[in-house]
Amino acid sequence: MITIKFQQLTIKDKSLFDRFFRERRYENAHYNFTNLFMWRKAYNIQWTLEGNYLCVKARWEGETFFLPPFGPEEGLADILDIMLEHAKENNFPFALQGVEAFMVKWLEGAKPGYFKAKPERDNFDYVYLAKDLIELKGRKFHSKKNHVNSFRKKYDNYQYVPMTEEMTQQCIDFMQEWCDERGCVKGDDLDCERNAIVEAMTNFAVLGFQGGAIFVDDKMIAFSYGEMSNEDTAVIHVEKGRKEFGGVYGVINQEFCAHNFSKAIYINREEDMGIEGLRKAKESYHPIKMVEKYSVKLNS
């Protein structure tokens, strides 16, 4: 019997996770330390090192699951056996979530016929050309540009301000107001999102992400933050705006990408979680591709 012990994710683990995530090109926005860290409490994220592999375990809405093991293709069968045994010992069904397409092939190669993979459309990431989001050129972005121009005309004194550590408390206060307006209840999805953003802001200096905010009359009305997730792609972790300022989401999106990710080729704006309004909004920016993600279970 092989017993592995998982430990809670902490800020001290950043360099280790960064090393594994840089070993190859990953496109899944969740394969990123900031993302895992800010959501670690909501998802009870734990990890362990087994030989050449980083293993991550999480729990959401009563379901325990793993992320795919991070490490070399060679030897994958052995670490999968260890993870399978851990699930059996701890009485939960083996499952992998957020598996990229190339990893599905790896899994089949390691243990042929052992697993079944199912695409999870609600979790596909939306990827855009950075220049499209920055320039908003052409007929397909005509309405987007109109909304942005309307905002700029109405609030011609607005300012875009790059995020600094001194601004993080304003973002935390912003999220408290945002949560209050929506009737957050302790432990619900909105409260978990607020807490995740507070975690990121509280650890701004160590996490090292980039951010920016829109101000009107010295009041923060929108903010966003993200970082480069691989050599040519930036991931947007969060984008929040005050809904009473029409067009502000279009402005913070354009300004943040232009100021911080003008050298990126792609922008990953993460998934829509199956929320109809969010899906419509993300599709309206015309993604150039989707990052497919799969759930993987035993082929019973």
FISEDREN-898099 format. One line per 5 residues: number of its first residue (from 1); their letters; for each residue x, y, z of C-alpha. Coordinates in steps of 0.05 Angstrom, whole numbers. Layout:
REM residues N
NUM> A> X:Y:Z | ... $
//
This chain:
REM residues 300
1> MITIK> 0:0:0 | 27:68:-20 | 7:126:24 | 16:197:1 | 5:258:45 $
6> FQQLT> -23:322:17 | -10:390:48 | -48:456:45 | -26:506:-7 | 10:567:20 $
11> IKDKS> 43:629:-9 | 111:597:3 | 95:545:-50 | 95:595:-108 | 166:581:-134 $
16> LFDRF> 154:506:-136 | 88:512:-174 | 117:564:-221 | 174:515:-238 | 125:460:-256 $
21> FRERR> 79:505:-296 | 137:531:-337 | 162:462:-357 | 117:461:-418 | 64:502:-452 $
26> YENAH> -1:498:-414 | -62:536:-438 | -112:522:-382 | -119:587:-342 | -123:547:-278 $
31> YNFTN> -52:521:-286 | -26:584:-252 | -5:595:-180 | -44:659:-170 | -108:625:-193 $
36> LFMWR> -98:565:-148 | -76:607:-88 | -133:657:-89 | -184:600:-93 | -147:552:-46 $
41> KAYNI> -196:560:12 | -260:553:-28 | -233:491:-63 | -192:464:-5 | -132:459:-51 $
46> QWTLE> -76:413:-28 | -13:387:-60 | 43:337:-55 | 108:321:-91 | 117:249:-113 $
51> GNYLC> 182:238:-149 | 181:281:-212 | 108:298:-205 | 68:353:-173 | -1:327:-152 $
56> VKARW> -58:374:-135 | -123:354:-100 | -185:397:-90 | -257:393:-66 | -317:431:-91 $
61> EGETF> -391:421:-76 | -377:355:-41 | -335:325:-97 | -261:310:-87 | -218:309:-150 $
66> FLPPF> -147:317:-175 | -117:362:-227 | -76:321:-276 | -6:306:-249 | 46:357:-272 $
71> GPEEG> 110:326:-295 | 141:284:-351 | 102:239:-398 | 149:182:-382 | 130:150:-316 $
76> LADIL> 59:175:-318 | 29:106:-307 | 65:100:-240 | 40:166:-212 | -30:151:-236 $
81> DIMLE> -28:85:-198 | -8:123:-135 | -64:173:-144 | -114:117:-158 | -92:82:-94 $
86> HAKEN> -99:147:-54 | -170:156:-78 | -187:85:-59 | -155:92:10 | -194:156:23 $
91> NFPFA> -261:131:-4 | -273:179:-61 | -282:162:-135 | -221:177:-177 | -231:238:-222 $
96> LQGVE> -187:288:-258 | -214:357:-275 | -189:411:-323 | -150:362:-366 | -123:393:-430 $
101> AFMVK> -130:355:-496 | -57:334:-501 | -61:306:-430 | -120:262:-449 | -75:230:-502 $
106> WLEGA> -20:222:-450 | -68:187:-402 | -91:139:-456 | -19:124:-474 | 0:111:-402 $
111> KPGYF> -59:66:-386 | -96:46:-451 | -171:37:-443 | -169:53:-369 | -201:122:-370 $
116> KAKPE> -259:157:-403 | -254:232:-419 | -313:279:-426 | -308:350:-453 | -334:402:-403 $
121> RDNFD> -359:459:-447 | -377:504:-388 | -303:503:-369 | -272:517:-437 | -227:579:-435 $
126> YVYLA> -240:636:-485 | -176:659:-520 | -173:723:-561 | -121:759:-603 | -92:813:-558 $
131> KDLIE> -93:863:-615 | -167:851:-625 | -183:868:-553 | -138:929:-555 | -155:958:-623 $
136> LKGRK> -229:937:-630 | -221:944:-706 | -270:922:-758 | -345:912:-765 | -349:855:-715 $
141> FHSKK> -326:902:-660 | -367:961:-682 | -417:958:-624 | -361:947:-573 | -324:1008:-598 $
146> NHVNS> -389:1049:-595 | -399:1030:-521 | -327:1048:-505 | -331:1114:-541 | -397:1130:-507 $
151> FRKKY> -365:1119:-439 | -306:1162:-457 | -351:1218:-481 | -394:1216:-419 | -337:1209:-369 $
156> DNYQY> -283:1248:-405 | -246:1259:-340 | -236:1184:-326 | -167:1158:-310 | -135:1090:-320 $
161> VPMTE> -85:1077:-263 | -37:1018:-261 | -47:977:-198 | 1:987:-140 | 3:955:-72 $
166> EMTQQ> -26:1020:-43 | -89:1010:-86 | -104:940:-62 | -146:963:-2 | -190:1002:-50 $
171> CIDFM> -201:939:-90 | -219:901:-26 | -269:956:-7 | -297:955:-78 | -310:880:-71 $
176> QEWCD> -345:889:-5 | -393:939:-36 | -401:893:-97 | -418:835:-51 | -466:876:-9 $
181> ERGCV> -503:901:-70 | -514:829:-93 | -536:802:-25 | -477:756:-14 | -488:702:37 $
186> KGDDL> -428:674:75 | -402:613:37 | -442:624:-27 | -409:631:-96 | -407:707:-94 $
191> DCERN> -376:707:-24 | -324:656:-47 | -307:700:-106 | -300:761:-61 | -255:723:-13 $
196> AIVEA> -212:698:-70 | -201:769:-95 | -185:792:-24 | -133:736:-19 | -101:759:-84 $
201> MTNFA> -100:833:-63 | -72:817:6 | -14:781:-27 | -5:828:-86 | 70:838:-77 $
206> VLGFQ> 88:765:-72 | 41:739:-126 | 69:789:-175 | 8:796:-221 | -8:861:-259 $
211> GGAIF> -70:902:-251 | -104:968:-267 | -165:1008:-248 | -212:1061:-277 | -226:1122:-234 $
216> VDDKM> -279:1176:-244 | -276:1235:-196 | -225:1197:-154 | -274:1139:-145 | -254:1069:-168 $
221> IAFSY> -307:1044:-215 | -271:984:-245 | -209:942:-236 | -177:882:-269 | -116:839:-258 $
226> GEMSN> -78:783:-293 | -10:759:-315 | 28:723:-369 | 11:649:-364 | 59:624:-418 $
231> EDTAV> 107:655:-468 | 54:688:-511 | -11:687:-472 | -37:731:-416 | -93:707:-370 $
236> IHVEK> -144:755:-341 | -160:731:-271 | -212:782:-251 | -250:840:-282 | -300:879:-241 $
241> GRKEF> -339:943:-255 | -395:984:-227 | -455:968:-270 | -484:1039:-265 | -426:1064:-308 $
246> GGVYG> -448:1039:-376 | -390:1015:-420 | -340:1011:-362 | -327:937:-374 | -307:950:-446 $
251> VINQE> -261:1006:-424 | -226:968:-368 | -217:909:-415 | -186:952:-470 | -144:996:-424 $
256> FCAHN> -116:939:-383 | -96:898:-444 | -66:958:-479 | -25:981:-419 | -3:913:-393 $
261> FSKAI> -6:861:-448 | 7:897:-513 | 65:849:-528 | 23:787:-516 | -6:750:-576 $
266> YINRE> -64:720:-540 | -109:738:-481 | -143:682:-442 | -206:708:-409 | -223:642:-374 $
271> EDMGI> -288:603:-376 | -362:622:-373 | -382:569:-322 | -445:556:-362 | -475:624:-343 $
276> EGLRK> -516:647:-403 | -502:721:-396 | -428:710:-386 | -425:664:-446 | -459:715:-489 $
281> AKESY> -410:769:-465 | -349:727:-478 | -373:704:-547 | -387:776:-566 | -312:791:-566 $
286> HPIKM> -302:737:-619 | -251:687:-589 | -200:661:-637 | -200:593:-602 | -225:555:-542 $
291> VEKYS> -181:517:-493 | -217:450:-487 | -218:419:-418 | -240:349:-400 | -262:311:-339 $
296> VKLNS> -230:242:-334 | -258:183:-295 | -248:109:-293 | -275:71:-353 | -321:26:-314 $
//
